[in-house]
Amino acid sequence: MNPFRWSFRAQFLSGFLACAALLGYAFYVQFVEQIQPCPFCIFQRLAFAAAGLLFLIGGLHAPRSSGGRGIYGTLAFLAAATGAGIAVRHVWVQLFPPEIPSCGPGLNYMLETQTWLGVVRKVLTASGDCSMIDWTFLGLSMPAWALLWFVALAMWALYAGFWRAR
């Protein structure tokens, strides 16, 4: 089957499967390989989950109108773009670690003691544990791979939502 002739439903469900596979691998690394995620990693997982959910809903709904497809494409793009922004910041922190080598408090503790906005602000300013590189593949860290996947998913969402075969 030519991927450029896939239906909107097939394109969006494949986006969902990609997100589900990426989240599955993240949980494998956490629970089997015993590499604990930092707060940035948790936020990236949430962005993959949001994009995956939007891909799933769009794929199941499969609107016939180009306007409906465009809405799903835009929403999935925004979820993936948000994840890409978080991944860019995470890669930046890994390339240029903070001068303070100590780790900050865990995400659970921050959620118990601060508001959501305070937690987001704290995570985006990054603690020392976010600069550690515990996993690499082909010379790229997990946040760098996440960034590549977010960009691919964002482009896929726009392609599926707005491109029409003539």
C-alpha positions in Angstrom: 0.0 0.0 0.0 1.4 3.4 -1.0 1.7 5.6 2.1 0.8 8.6 0.1 -2.6 7.0 -0.7 -3.4 6.0 2.8 -6.8 7.2 4.1 -7.0 9.8 6.8 -8.0 7.1 9.2 -5.0 5.0 8.4 -2.6 7.9 8.6 -4.0 9.0 12.0 -4.1 5.5 13.4 -0.5 5.0 12.4 0.4 8.2 14.2 -1.3 6.8 17.3 0.6 3.5 16.9 3.9 5.4 16.7 3.1 7.3 19.9 2.0 4.1 21.7 5.2 2.4 20.7 7.3 5.3 21.9 5.5 5.4 25.2 5.8 1.6 25.5 9.6 1.8 25.0 9.9 4.6 27.5 8.1 2.5 30.1 10.4 -0.5 29.1 13.5 1.6 29.8 12.1 2.8 33.1 10.8 -0.5 34.5 13.1 -3.1 32.8 16.3 -1.1 32.3 15.8 0.7 35.6 16.5 4.2 34.2 14.3 6.7 36.0 12.8 9.6 34.1 13.5 13.2 35.0 10.7 15.8 35.1 11.4 16.8 31.5 11.0 13.2 30.4 7.7 13.0 32.2 6.4 16.1 30.4 7.6 14.6 27.1 5.7 11.5 27.8 2.6 13.6 28.5 3.1 15.3 25.1 3.4 11.9 23.4 0.3 10.7 25.2 -1.7 13.9 24.2 -0.6 13.6 20.5 -1.4 9.8 20.6 -4.8 10.5 22.0 -5.5 13.1 19.3 -4.3 10.8 16.6 -6.5 8.0 18.0 -9.6 10.2 18.3 -9.1 11.6 14.8 -8.5 8.2 13.3 -11.6 6.7 14.9 -13.7 9.7 14.0 -12.2 10.1 10.5 -14.2 13.1 9.4 -15.1 13.4 5.8 -14.8 17.2 5.6 -11.4 18.8 5.0 -12.3 21.2 7.8 -12.7 18.4 10.4 -9.4 16.8 9.2 -7.7 20.1 9.4 -8.8 20.6 13.0 -7.5 17.1 14.0 -4.3 17.8 12.1 -3.8 21.1 13.8 -4.5 19.7 17.3 -2.1 16.8 16.9 0.5 19.2 15.4 0.1 21.4 18.5 0.6 18.5 20.9 3.7 17.3 19.0 5.1 20.9 18.7 4.7 21.3 22.5 6.6 18.1 23.0 9.2 19.3 20.6 9.6 22.5 22.6 10.1 20.5 25.8 12.6 18.2 24.1 14.5 21.2 22.7 14.9 22.6 26.3 15.9 19.1 27.6 18.5 18.7 24.9 19.8 22.2 25.7 20.1 21.4 29.4 22.0 18.2 28.5 24.4 20.1 26.2 24.9 22.9 28.7 24.3 21.5 32.2 23.6 23.8 35.1 26.5 24.8 37.2 25.0 23.4 40.3 25.6 19.6 40.1 23.1 18.6 42.8 19.7 17.2 41.8 16.5 19.1 42.5 13.5 17.6 44.2 11.5 14.8 42.4 8.4 15.5 40.4 6.1 13.9 43.0 7.5 16.1 45.8 7.1 19.2 43.6 3.5 18.3 42.8 2.7 17.9 46.5 4.2 21.2 47.5 3.6 23.6 44.6 0.9 24.6 42.2 0.9 23.2 38.7 2.2 26.5 37.3 5.0 26.5 39.9 6.0 22.9 38.9 6.0 23.8 35.2 8.2 26.8 35.9 10.6 24.8 38.0 10.9 22.0 35.5 11.5 24.4 32.6 14.3 26.0 34.5 15.7 22.5 35.0 17.3 20.8 37.9 20.6 19.0 37.7 19.1 15.5 37.2 17.7 16.6 33.8 21.3 17.1 32.5 22.3 13.5 33.0 22.6 11.3 29.9 21.9 7.7 30.9 20.9 6.3 27.5 22.2 6.9 24.0 21.6 5.3 20.6 23.7 6.2 17.5 25.3 9.0 19.6 22.0 10.7 20.4 20.4 10.9 23.9 16.8 10.0 24.5 15.6 13.6 24.5 17.3 14.1 21.1 15.5 11.1 19.7 12.2 12.3 21.3 12.8 15.7 19.5 13.2 13.9 16.1 10.0 11.9 16.7 8.1 15.0 17.8 9.1 16.8 14.6 8.2 13.7 12.5 4.8 13.4 14.2 4.1 17.1 13.8 4.8 16.9 10.1 2.8 13.7 9.8 -0.2 15.4 11.5 -0.1 18.4 9.1 0.3 16.1 6.1 -2.6 13.9 7.1 -4.8 16.8 8.1 -4.2 19.1 5.1 -2.8 17.2 2.1 -5.4 16.0 -0.4 -4.7 13.7 -3.3 -5.6 15.1 -6.6 
